[in-house]
Amino acid sequence: MRFAYTACVDQATWSSIPKLNSELDDGTRIHRIYTEDMSRHSVSAELHELADKKTGVGQYYLKLRNQTDCPVRLSGADIGVVVEDSPARLHYYTSFWGDEFTPMAAELSDPFFIEVISGRSNKGYAPWLGLECESGFISMNIGWSGNWQAAAKRQELDGPGLFVKMGISSRDFYLDLAPGEEFVTPEVYISFSGEGLEEACYGMRQYFMKYISLLDKEKLDTLPVCYNSWWPFRDILINEGRCIDNAKIASSLGIPNFMLDAGWFGSGQAWEQTRGDWDIENVGKFPHGIKYLGEAINGEGIKFGIWCEIEAVGPGAELNQKRPDLIAERNGESLGYVCMGNPDTVDWAIGVVDKLVTEYGAHWIKFDFNLDPMSGCNRTDHGHGAGDGLYAHYQGYYRFLEIIHRRYPELVLENCSSGGLRMDFGILSRMHFTFLSDPDYVDQHLQTFWGATSFIHPVGCYHFPQSQMLEWDNGKEEPQNPISEHMSQTQFDYYIRCGMVSSVGLSYDLTAWPEWCRERLKEHIEFFKSISKKYMMCGGMYRLTKQPLHRGGGERCPAFQYIAEDGSAYVFAFKLKGAAGEDRQICLKGLVPERLYQVHYIDRGDTVTMSGKDLMEKGVRISGVEESSEVIELN
């Protein structure tokens, strides 16, 4: 496997396998810089590599420098690998609202090309590729939140080979480099394994926890659990009393965080219309104001959080008239968001967050983004050019997040974008968690979780399991609650446990719950808190089965193994709707073959002794009816 890159400058494109120029060993990581003088193309190129020995993952980026005394135009750059010219198979995901991480595969007998042009990294396709070839298995992702492209083509690069690459999209993008100016491309992350694609993905997940995640394992005793107000109430039924009542119950159950979702701001119109008016409180629903609400919820011993779509501007927002200088436009028309490429916009956004934290008492902010910026702003009075508005917007948004994290280091930052339509290492290196998908059903949750963990560690994933939904559009004015007095404990456990494979979110009207469900939820939360640091934050996760899919497709008995540094482990397994009635044997991974493990089935109370070799070759037995779960402890 060799590393390569392409660049497009002034309509000329070249591909290169660079030669090693320098190497600096700093312990865990190796820093290499490959340099090539492309004077005939008016630029020099440096390919930087930061390689982690333990996880087997490398981070790569290009520095392109204008060597002339005239501007040169850059319109694209890609980084990738060259493998032997032999049969190969590529795995990737399409990704749309409510259908994130739908698996696809291509035999690379013909050229392959995909691109995202929506302006959001996970809308259209997920920013990840998995390659199977004779050399081994490669997991690759791009750390960029905007438009990107990926391609595979057989070509001559120091001999015949298959070149697989990812990079910033050239559609509508161009950047004019001034004399002596440098451009640094988005990072591409590459993991290699000779054993299997899951092992390459495992290395990438461990790299995420080690270098990308903002979570501080030294300061946290557990992964977060958070109550969210959205699905049972939306902006239609939400009000001050419902928030306080649910916060009291959530606190008594051991839930440490409360999230007030959309509906708290603006003059009473639908939330989409007044996004951007973060200084106007919805006093119709919150008569005492949001500061009072924050104080009341924090006073219940549960930390107050608040939703904010900081980038978006609704058509009815007063901000359009108050600050027209902030609005992103294309060809003179508003794009419906503020342009973070404008330094004044970053200053304005920081002021909004200052108020949310210092006045409202927010400990957690959910930053959402529910529109497609496409190719971005082409105003030239924002400090960017006509062709790099989207690039400048994301660079400004990254800078905004970095400033907020430095100013409020204990503030939790949640990433959301119409559910899961913008999740990548670029944004997740600056936020604590990413929301996986808006629809909250077990099948949908596990499809997106399985797909996201192709490159994101579970600690960076956050979702709700099986939410209580307000079915207003179907003529029902009361929330439709999956939790009832007469449901079985088996089904209740199944709903709740599927959300405990990562950071936990819950969206219900807890005031309507039977007492036994509250008590059972409290037990689940205590269990999650007891294992999440050792086995999730400080451990690793293997996907033991193929991907489950919503609407009854894919694997119907998915299982996930969490393994600690001392070799002990937990297995979470689920029998989805459509699962066959017979028992399943699921083989484990990463165990010590000669070690004897005590295998304890928590619900059944059974304990057996098995060797690591047998557990990896013969597996554990998963039984139960549809909509049931198993948790297995291995010591």
N, C-alpha and C positions, 0 to 999 in steps of 0.2 A: 504494500500500500504506500503510495506517494501522495504528498499534498500538492495542490495546484491552485491557480487562480486565473480569473479572466478580468479584464478591465476594458471599458469602452470610453475613449477620449477622442473628442472631435470626430466622431463617427468611425473611428478606427478601433477595431477590437483585436486584442491579442490574448493568447493563452500561454501560460508558462508554468513549468515545474522549477521552482527556484533552487539554487544551490545554498548549502549551509554557509552562512557568513560569520556568525558569532554564536557563542553558547555561554550562558551564565547559570551555574548551578547554585540555587539558593536553598537547598534542603529538599523540601517536599516538591517544589515546582522547578521546572527547567524553562528558562526563557531563551528562546532562539529568535533571531532576526534574520530573515532571508532578504537579501537586497539585490535588486536588478536595476540597472540603468537603462531605462527605455527612452533614451534621448531622441530616437527617431519618432517617438510618439509624444515628445515634449514633457514627459513626466518620469519620475523615478518611483519605484514601487518597493515597499518593504512588507513582507508577510511576517507578522509577529505570532509566535506560538508560546502559550503558557500551558505547560503539560503537567498534569498531576499523576505522580507515579502510582499512588495507592488505588485510585479509582480507574485509572487508564483512560482519562478524558483529557482532551486538549481544547483550549480556547484559541481561536484564530481570528485575526483581523488584519486588514490592509491599511497601510499609510501611503497615500498617493500624493506626490509633491510636484507642483508646477515648477519646472526648471527654467522656463523661458522668461522673457521680459514682456510677454503679452498674455492676456487671459486665455485659458483653455477650458473647454466644456467637457465635463464628466457626465455620463448618462447611465452608467451601470458598473457594478463590480460584483463578482461572485468568488466564493472560496469553496473548495471541495477536495475530493480524493480521486486518485486514479488507481484502479485495480486492474488485474490481468484481463485480457480480452477473452472472456469465456462466458457461458450462460450465467445470468444473474436475475434476481427477482427483487423488485422494489415494493415496499409497503408504505402506505401513506393514508391520510384521512381526509375526506371531505368534511365540512363543518359549517352548519347553518343554525339559525335559532331553533332550539328544541331538538336539534339533530346533530349536536356536536360529536365529533370523533366517530364518524361512520367509516369502517375500515374498507380500504381499497388495496388492490395489488396489481402490479404490471410486470410482465416478462419483458426484460430489456433487450428484445431483439430489434426494436425500432427506437428512434429517438423519443425521448420523454420530456414533456414540459408542462408545468402548472404554474399559476401565478395568482396572487391575491391582489385585487385592485379596489377593494371596498374601503381601504384605509384602516382596516382593523385586522390584526395579525391572524386571527382565528376565524375569520368569516370568509368562506369559500373553501379554504383548506386549512388544516392545522399546520403550524410551522415546524414540522418534523418529517423525517424520512428514515426508513429502516431498510438496509440493504443486505441481501443474502447473496454471497458469491463464493467462489472456490477459495479465496483468501481468508474468508471468515465472515463475521457479522458486524455491521456498522450501524450505530444510532447517531443521527445527525439532526441538529435543530439550529435555527437562527434566532438570535437574541434581539429581535426588532419588533416594534409594536405596530408598524405601518405596513405598507405594501412590500411584497417580496416575491421572488421567483425561485423556482427549482427546476433543474434540467439534468438529463443524463444522455450522453452521446458517446458513441465509439469514435475515437479520433487518434491521430498520431501526436503523442507528447513524449518525446524521447523514446519512441517505440509505440506499437499499438496498445491501446488500453481503453477502458471504460471510465469516462470522466463524469462523476456525479457531484453536483455543486448546488449551492444556495447563495442568494445574495439579494441586495436591494433592487427593487423592480425598476426597470428602465422605462416603463410606460408613463409618459407625461413627466417623468423625473429628469431634471438636469440641474447641474450646479456649475456655475462659472468660477473657476479657481483663478484668483489673482496671482500675479507673479510672486513666487516664493511661498504661496499658501499651500497648506496641507489639508487633505480630506481623510478622515478616519472612518472606515466602513463599520457597519454593524458586525458584531461578533458572530461567528459560526462555531458551534460546539460539536466535537466529534468523539465518539466512544467506540472502541473496537474490542471484540471478543472472539476467540477461536472456538468457544463452546456453543453459543446460541444467541439469538437476537434478544431474548429475555435477559441474558447475562450482560449484554451490551447496554440494555436499558437500565439494568440494576446499577451499573457503574455510573450512568448519567444521573440517576436518582441520588446516589451517594454524593456525587459532585455537587448537585444542587444544594443538598443539606450543608455541605462543607463550605462552599464558596458563594452561592447565590442567595440563600435564604437570609432574611433579616432577623429571624428568630435567634435569640440569645439563650442557648441551652443552659448557660451558667445561672441565669436569672429566673428561669421558668421551672416550676415544679410539674406542670402539666400543659398539654395543648389546650387551647381555649374551647369553651362551650358557650354558645351565644343564643339568646332568644331574639327572634326577629318578628316584628309586628305585621309584615306585609301581607302574607297570603290569606289569613282569616279576615282581614279588615280592608286591605288595600288603602287607597286614599278616600274610599267612599264611606266606610264605617269607622275609620280610625278617629279617636278623640282622646282627650286628656284622661278621662276616667278609665277607659279600657287599658290604656298604657300603664297606669299606676296599679290597677288591680292585677294585671298579668305580671308586672314586675315584682309585686309582693310574693306571688305564688312561685315565680321562677327563682327568686332568691331563697325561698324556704326549701326548694328542691336541690339547692347546691349549684344553680346556674349562675356564673359570676358576671355575665355580660348581658346587656339589654340593648337592642338596636331599634331605634325609631326610623322606619323606612320612609318613603316618599309620602307627601301629603301634609307636611308640617309648615310649608312656606307658601307664599303667594296670597293673592286676594280672594281665594275661594274657587278659582277655576280648576279644571283638571290639571294634574301636576305637569303634564307634558307642555301645557301652554305657558306656564310661568316659570319654567326652569331658568335660573340666572338671577332671579330676584331673591337672593338668599338673605337680604336685609329686611324682607317683609314677612311677618309671621301670620299664619292662618289662625286668627283669633276666634273665628267661628268654631273651630274644632278644639283649639287650645286657648281658652279665654284668659288664663293666667299667664300665658306666654311660655316660650320654650325654656327660658332661664328657670322659671318655677318648676317646669316638668323635670329638667335635668337635676335640680336640687332634690326634688321629691324622690326620683328614682335612685340617685346616688345615696340618698338617706335611707333607703331600704337595704343597703348593703350589697347592691348590684350596680355595676359600673354602666353609666349611661353612654350610649353611642348614637350616632346620627348619620343618615344617608345624605349625600350631596353629589349631584351631577355637575361638578365644578366646571367642566368644559362646555356644557350645553347651554343654549339660549333659546327658550321657547318663543314662538311668534307673538305671544301676548305679553312677554316680559318687558317691564319698564327699562331694563338694562339696554335694550336696543336704542332707546332714545337718550338715556343718560350717558352711555359710553359707546357711541358708535365707532370710536377709534379702536375698540377691542375686538370687533366682530370680524370673523374670518369670512372672506368673500372670494368668489371666483367669477371673473368677468363682470364684476359689479353687483352680483347677487349674493345675499347672505347664505352661508352654508349652515347656519343654525348652531354655531359654536363659537367660542372665543379663541383667537389665534394665540397659542402659547409661544409662537415664534416672536411675538411682540414682547419685549421686556416689561412694558407697562402692564400687560395682562398677567404676567407672573406676579408682579407686585400686588395687583388687585386680588388675585387668587389667594395669596398668602394672607392678605387682610381678612378675607372671608374665613379662612381656617382659624386665624387668631381669635375671631369672635366665637366660633363654634367651640373652641377649647376653653378660652379664658372666661367667657360670659355664660355659655350654655353648660359648661362642665363636661364636654365630651371626652371620653377615654378611647373611643374607637370611631373612626370615620370610614364609611363605606363609599368609595368613589366609583360611581357608575358612569357609563357613557353609552347612550342608546341610539346613536345614529352613525351613518357611514360618512366619514369625511372625504372619501374617494381620493382624488389626487391632491386635495388640500387647497389652501389659500394661495391666490396669485397676486394679492396686493403687494405693492413694492414699497409701502410706507411702514412696514412692520419690522424692518431689519433683515428681511430675507429677500431672495429673488423671486422671479415669476415661476421658476421651475422647481424650487425646493421648499415650498411652503409646508407640505406635509412633514418633510424631514425636519424642518425648523420647529414645527409644532411639537413633535415628539421629543426633540432635544430640550425644548423649553419645559415640557411637561415633566421630563425626567429631572431637570434642574429644580423645578417646583417641589417634587416629591423629596428630593435630597435635602432641600432647605427645611421642609417641614419635619423630616426625620431628625435632623440635627437640632432643630429648635425644640421639638417635643419628643425626645427619644423614647418615652414610655407610651406614646400614642400608637394604637394599633391601626394600621392602614390596610383596608380590604380592597382588592381589585375586583371590579365587576364591569361587564360591558354587554348589555342585553343578555345577561347570564354569562356565557363563556365565550364571547366572540373576540376577546383580546387578552390572550394569555401567552406569555413568552418570557424568556429570561431577561429581556430588556426591562420590562415593567416589573417582573417579580424580583429582580435584584434591588428594587426600591419600595416594595410593598410586602406585607407579611403573608398574605393569603390571596388566592384567586377563587372567585365564585365559579362553579363549573357549568351550571345551566339553570335557566329559569324554571322549566317544568320540574316538579318534585315528585317523582314516582320512583319506586325501588329500581325497576328496570332501567329507567333513564339515568338515574344516579350512578348505577354501577357501570353502564356503558361509558359515560363520560369520565368517571373515575379511572376505569381501566385504560381508556385512551390517553387521558392526561398524564398518567404515570408512565407513559412511554418515555417521558423526559423530566417530569416534575415529581419530586419526592412527595409522598402523602402529606407531609407537614405543610406543604404549600397549597394543598387542596382544601376547599371548604364548600359545603353544600348542605341542603336540608334533605332528610330521608323521604318521608311520605307526608306531605303537608296537608293541612286543613285548607280547603280552597273556597274562596268566595265566588260562587257561581252566579254572579249578578247578570252576566250576559245571557244566561239560560232562563231568566225570569225567576230565579230563586234568590230571595233577598236575605237569606240566612246562610252562613257558612256551612259547607258540606264537610262533615268531620269524619275522618277515617277511624277515629278513636271512639269506642262506645263501651257502655257497661257490659254488653253481652259478648264482646269479642273474646277470643281465647288469648291466654297469655302467650302462647306460641306465636300467634300473628302479631301481637303487640311487640314482642321481642324482635321479631323479624323487621318490622318497620323501623324501630329505633336503632338496632344494631347496624343496619346497613349504612347509617350515617356516621358510625363510630370507627370506620376504617380510615378516617382523617379527622381534621378539626371539625367540631360538631356544631351544626346550626339547627334550630327548632323553630317552626312557625305554626303555632296553634293558638286558639283561645283556651288557655289553661283553666279559665274559670268554669268551662263546660265539661271538664274531665271528671270521670269517676275517681273516687279517692284511691282505689286500688291501682289505677293507672299512674296516678301521681307518685305513689309510693314505689312502684316498680321503676318508673323513670328515675327516681332518686337513686335507686340501687344501681341502675345502668351508669348514671353519671359518676357515682363513686368508683365503680369498677374502671371506667374509662380514665378517670384521673389517676388511678393507681398504676396503670400500665403505660400511659401514653408517652411519658418521658423516656423510660427505659427502652421500650420496644419500638417507638415511633421516632421521637426526636433523636435518640442516641443509637437507634438500631437501623435495620434495613428491611425492605419489603420485597417479597417475590410474588408475582402473579402466577399462581399455580395452574391455572386453566386458561383456555382461550377466552376471548372477550364476550361478555353477555351483551345482547342488543335489546333495545326496547321493542315494543309491539310483538313480543314473543319470539324474537330471533336469537341467534347466537347460542353461546353456552348457557345452559339453564341451571347449572350447579356450580357457579363461580366460587373460587376460594382464593384467599390471600394470606400469606404467611409473613409474620413480623418476627424478626430474629434479633436478639440482643447481643451485645459484645461478648457476654459470657456463654453464648451458644444456646441459651434457653429461648423458647419461642411461643408464640400464640398463633393459632390458625382461626380465621373467620371464614365460615362457609355458609352459603345461602342456597336454598331450594326455591327457585323462582316459579312463577306460574308456568305450567307446561313441563315442569321437571318430571322425569319418569319416576314411578313409585319405588323402584328398587334402589337398594343402597349403591353408593358410588365409592370407589377407591381412588384417592387423590394422592399423588406422590409429592413429597416435600423436597425442599432444596436447601443447600448450604449447610447441612448438618455434618457432624463428625462421624464418619462411618462406624468406627469401633465403639463409640460412646453408647451407653444404655440410657434411654430416656424413659421417664415416667410420663405416660400419655394420659392426661386426665380430661374426660369429656364433661364439661362443667354442668350442663343441664341434666344429663343422665346420671352423673355421679360415678360413672365407670372409670376405672384406671387400669391400664395395661402397661407392660414393660416391653419396649422394642428397641432394637439397635438403630443407630442413625442410618446404617446401610439398608435395613429393611424399610424404614420410613421413607427413604428416597427411592427405593425400587418397588416396594409393594404398596406403600401409602397408608393413609388413615381412612377409616370407614365413615362415610357421610350418610346418615339416614334421615328419616323424617318425611312429613307430608309436604305438599306445595305450600309456599309462603311460610317457611320455617327456616331456622338458622341453627348453626352449631358453632360453639366456641371451644377450642381445644387448647389446653395448656401443656407444654412440653418442658420438663425440667430434667 
